[in-house]
Amino acid sequence: MRLVALTCPVLLAGAALAQPPAPPAGLANWSFDEITLQNGAKFQGLLLAEGPDGFRFRHVSRPPGRPTITLTDNFTRAEVSERKRMDSLELVSKDWPGKPGAARRYESEYFFLESTGSEELTRRSAVRLEQVYTAFARFLPPAVKDARPTRIMLATDRDEYKALLGPVGEALLLNPAVYDRANNQVLCGHDLRELGTRLQTARIHHSQELARLDKYEGEVRKLYQPPELNRYLGAVRAERNRVFAGDRENGARFDRATAAVFAVLYHEAFHAYATTFVYPPLPPEAVKAGKGPGELPRWLNEGLAQVFETSVVEAGELRADTPDKERLARVKDGLKGKGGTALVPLGDLLTTNRDAFLASHADQKAAANRAYLSSWALAYYLTFGKRVIGTEAFRKYLVAVNTGGDPRQAFTALVGKDAAAFEKDWHAYLLKLNPDGTLAK
């Protein structure tokens, strides 16, 4: 893959305000863009676009205990005295198994990322993980006090990954990522070393180019007056546009090159988050004693993990509410009898166990795929159609199924309808669901 010799798009940026509000959970080390105007006013948020005439900026206000508020605005270059962009997240050197000091570590409230990739690759990976963990926390707020952050280890070649998998079984080598529940860690591996090197080279070149242009602009402003000055500034704007175009191209190439591995990483990270921070497994006695609702049923854990694995980044924000197009098409074809995958009947799906999602032999693969697809479809509907995930009724549902209650009866209480009526509404919703998450009329 060829990379333009320019670096990543603005995903996060420079120093925070002098006295910013306390960051929300999961964003302890998250740095936002900051714009300072000529009048001294400062705005913190996300730089959406930078062009020859100015900046398109999204203000982000995250007061503790209150909803996030965003507002998009435009600033001309004449209004802006300073802009700060992300050069790095806080990374520290870390030992890697068999390679002292070979890794970089990023620490967040929910996870620790350790990677043998370049600074730029590690930074981009940390940003993506921060985004998806923020989405996790939005839909399923953390409930376990003093939970230990998950360790995420990102190997950048096959041999490194194979060595990581040794203690948990090399048979998993074909999976790009694995959740090791016993040790609260996610192991991930992909051939990313060359990509990381190119990204690092591009970032350095990008910084040098912008610094050169800033210096040149300052010099010509001292030497010339309009209209002659305008000719020089036009050349500067053209060069900056070339840099920004390279930013966007490199960002798109990074996303394409890592899409598959990040999808699996998001999937396993959700399992880790749900198990560690929200719904840890508890014996029935502990659930009855009010120590927690217990864990998610297997079908829902797998369904929600699939919902988040296909999350997309738009304008620097991660969106999980857009359904996966390929899964949605298969579901619709199945419901219409056009050769797609038929969904597992609701009553059967609610009682599926771990074995339903395993495929040890070829003849089990179709059944496992059907279980996964059905779990995704139901989890998506409950999350975005019914909005019941994380509610008090949902907590009662978990308590019921984790203390020996009938899963079907508990589900009926959760949704307020018998299985037949709910299943009819669920299928109708899926047939109306558009690829952008809206419903057809």
N, C-alpha and C positions, 0 to 999 in steps of 0.2 A: 504494500500500500504506500503510495507516494503522499507525502505531506507537504503542503506549502510551508515555506520557511517563515511562518508567522504563527502566533500562538492562539490559545483557546479563547472562546467568547467569554464575555463577562458573566460569570455565574454567581460569584460573590465578590466582595471587594473590601478594600483597605481598612483603615483604622475606624473604630467606632466613635460615636460622639463622646465629648468630654465626660458627660455624666448620663449615659444611656440608661433606659429602663432595664430592669433585670431580664435577661433572655429567657424565653420560654423553655420548658423541658426539652432536652435533646439538642439545644442550640448553644451549649455553653461556650464553644470555641468558634461559633459561626460569626463571620465578619460580613457586614453588608457594605454596599457602595455608599459613598458619602459625597454630596455636592455642597459646596459653600458658595453662596452668591456674593456679589460685590458689596451688598449691604450688610454682610456678616451672617445672614441667615443660613442655617445648616439643615440639610435634609438627608435622612437615612433611609435606605431602601435598596432598590435594584435598578441598575442602569440597563434599560431595555435596548436602547439603540443610541449610537453616536454618529452623527453625520456632519457634513460641512457647515450646516447652519445652526446646529445645536444638539440638545440631548433630549431623549424621551425617557422619562424617569418615573418609576413607580415607588411612591412613598409607602413605607411599611411601618405600621404602629402595632406593637405587640405588648400592650400593658398586661402585667401579670393578673391572671384570674379573669380576664376579659377577652372578647373576641378579637382576632386579628383584623385590622382595618387597613385597606390599601386604597391608594388614589393615584392615578396616572396623570402626569403633567408634562409639559414641554418647557424647556429653558433654552434661550438663545445663548450663543457663545459669549455675547457681550454681558449677559447677566452673571455668568459663572466665573468666579475667581479661582476656584480650585476644584478638582475632582480627584478622588482617591479610588483606586481599583485594587482588586485582590492580586497580590503577587504571591502570597503563600498562606496556607493555613499553618498552624503551629505543628511542626513535625520535629521529632527527636530521633536520634540514632538508637537502634535497637538490635540486639543479637538475634540471629536467625539460626535454627537448628543446624549445627555443623559449620556455620559461617558467622563468626563473631563480628558484630557491627555492620552486617550487610543489609539490614532492613531499616525502614523508616516507620515510625509509629505516630498515629494520630489518635488522640483520646477524646471521646465524647461521653455524654452521660449514659448512653445506652450501649455503646460498643467501643472497643479499641481496635483500630485497624493497623495491622502490621503487614508491610509489603516490601518485596525486594525490587520493586520497580523504581523508576526514576522519580525525582521529586514531583514532576508534572503529572505522571501517571498516578502516583499516590494521592496527590492533591485532587485530581479529577475523581478518583475513586471515592475519596472521603466526601466530596461534595455530593456525589450520587447517593451514597449511603446516608448522609445527613438528610437528604431530601426524602428518601423512602422511609426512614425512621420517623421523620416528622409526620409523614402521612399515617404511619402506624399509630402514632400517639394521638393524632387527631380523631381517628375512628375508634380506637381502643385505648383510652387514657390509661397510663400505668397505675397499678393498684397495689403493687408489692413494695413495701418500704425496704430500703437497704438491699435491694436486689443487686447482684454483681453484674457489671457490664459484660456483654458477650465479646469474646476475643475472635476477631475475624482475621484470618491469615490468608493473604493473597500471594500465591506463588506465581512466578512469571515464566516458568518453563516446566516441562513435563517431569523432569527428574526431581525438581524441588517438590512438586506436588505429590509425586510418588512417595518421597521420603516422609512427607507430612501424613500421608494416609497409612503408613506402616502400622501404627498402633491400632487403627480402627478397621483395617482390612483393605488390601490392595484391589480387591474385587470391585471396589467403588471407583476405580480409576477412570472409568468412562463417564462418570458424572462430573461436570465442571465444578460443582460445589456440593458439600456434604455438611449436614448439621450433626455434630457430635454432642448429643444431649448430655451425656454423662460428664463431660468436661466443659459444658457451656461454651462451645466454640464452633465457628463455621470455618471449614477449610475450603479454599477455592484455588483453582489452578487453571492457567491458560497461557498460551504462547504470546505474551505481551511485552517481552523484553525489548524487541526492536521498535515496537510502537512507542514504548516509553522513552527510548533514547531519542527518537525523532521528535516527539512532543517537547522534550526538554530542550533540544537544539532550537526548535521553533520558538519556544517561549523566550529564550535568551535573545534571539534575533529580534523578536517583536519588541522587547523592552528597549533594546538599543536603537531601533528605528524610531520609536516614539520619543525617546530622549533626544535623539538627533533633530527631529522635527520641532520639538518644543524649543530647543536652543536656537535653531535657525529662525523660527518665528519671532522669538524675542529680539534677535539681532536686526531683522529687517524692519520691525516696528520702530526701532530706534533710528534707523537710517532713512526711512522713506515716509512720505505722506501720501494720502489719497490724491489722485487716482492711481499713481504708480504703485503705491503700497498694495492696492487691491490685486494687482497682477501677481505679485509674489505670494500673497495669502491664498490666492486661488490655486497656485501650484502646491502649497502646503496642504490645503484641503484635499486635493486630488491624491496626494501621497498618503494622507491619513485614511482616506476611503479605501485605498489599496490594502492598507494594513488591516482595516476592519473587515474587508471582504475575505482576506486570508484567515482572520479569526473565525468567521462564520464557517468557512470551508473546512478548516481543521476540526472545529467542533462537530460538524456533521459527520466527518470521517471517523472521529473518535466514537461517536454514537453507533455508527454502522459496524465498526470493527469489534465493538464490545457488547453489542445488543444481546447476543445469545448468552454469553457468560454472565452478564449482569441480570438477565431474566432469572437464571437459576440461582444466582446469589441473592436476589431479592426474595425469591421463594424460600430459601433456607433461612434467610435472615428473619422472615416473618415467623417461621416456626420458633426460632430462638427468642424473638421478642415476646410472642404470645405466651410461651412456656415460662419465660424468666420474669417478665414484668407485669403480666396481666392475669393469666389463668394457669398457675402452676398446678401440677397434679397433686391431689390430696386424697388420703384414704376417706372412705365414706363417713367414718366417725368424726373426722376433723371438719368435714363439710356440715354435718348435722350440728356440730358444736359452734357453727358460725365463723369458722376460721377462714372461710373463702368458698367460692362457688365450685372450685375444682376446675379441671381442664376442659378444653373444647372437645366435642366429639370429633372423631377422626375425619368424618366427611366434611365438617365445617372447617377444621384446621387446614385440610388440603384445599378446600374451595377458596378460602380467603387468601391463602398463599398464592394461588393462581391469579386471583384478582389483582394482587399487588405486583406480581412478577411482570406484568405487561404494562405497568405504569409508564406514562410518557412525560417528558419534560417540555413544557411550553412556556416561553418567555421567562425562563429561569425557575419556574415552579413545577413541581411534580404533580401530575393528575392521575388519580387512580380510578376515576369514575367513568373513563372511556372504556367500553367493553372491547375485549380482544376480537378483532374482525374475523379471524379464522375460526375461533371457537363459536362465535355467534352464527356464522354461516353454517357450520356443521349442525348446530342445534336447530336452526330454522329448517334446514333440509330434512332433518329427522322428524320434526313435528309435522312437516308437510308431506311426509312419505316420499321424499325425493332421493332417497338413498343416503341421507346423512346418518349420523349416529343417534339412535333412539335413546331417550333419556331413561334412566333407571326409575321405575315407579317410586313415587314419594315414600310410601310405606317401607319399601325395601331399602331405599337410600338412607333413611333415618336410623336404620339398625346395622348399617355396614360397619365392619371393623377393619383393622389394619390389613388383614389378608386380602381384602377386596382391591387394594391399591398396589399389590405386588404382582409381578409377572415373572415367575421363575422359568416358565416355558412359553413357547410361541403361542400355544392355544389359550394361554391366560392373558395375553397382551390385549386382545380386543375387549375383554371384560374389564381389565384395569383401566384402559382408555375411556371406556364408557362410564366407569365410576368417577374418574377424574373430571370428565366433561360435565356430568350431572352435578357433581359437587360445586364446580365453578358456577354453573347456571343458577343453582339455588342460593349459593352464597352471595352472588351478585344481586339477585332479586331481594334478598333479605337486607342487604346493605344499602342499596340505592333505590329500590322500589318500595319496600316496606319500612325502611329506616328503623329496624328493631335491634340491630346489633349494638350492644353496649347499654341498652336500656335496663330499667329495673325488671321488666318482664323477662328480658333475656337472662338476667342473673338468676331469676327464679327457675327458668328452664334448665340452666346448667345445674343448679342445686338438685333439681328433680332427677335428671339423668345420672348425676354422679352419686346419688344415694339410693340407686336401685329402682327408681321409678320407670314406668313404661315410656320409652322414647316417643312413641306416637302420641300418647295422651299429653305428654309434656309439650310437644310441639303444637298440638291443637290449642292448648292454653296460651302459648306464646303468640300465635297469629290470630287467635280469636275465631277460627273457622275449622270445620271438620276437614279431613284430608282431601276428600273428593272436591269440595268447593275451592279449597286453597290451590290444589293442583291445577284446576281449570283456570283460575286467575293467573297463576304462575306461567303457564304455557301461553296464555293470551298476551301477557306482558312481554315475553321473549319474542313473540311474533311481531310485536309492534316496535321493539327496541331497534333504534338506528345505530350505526357504527359510531356516531358521535355522542351516544348516551342519551339522546332525546327519544321521545316516543312518537311514532307516526300517528296521525289522526285517523 
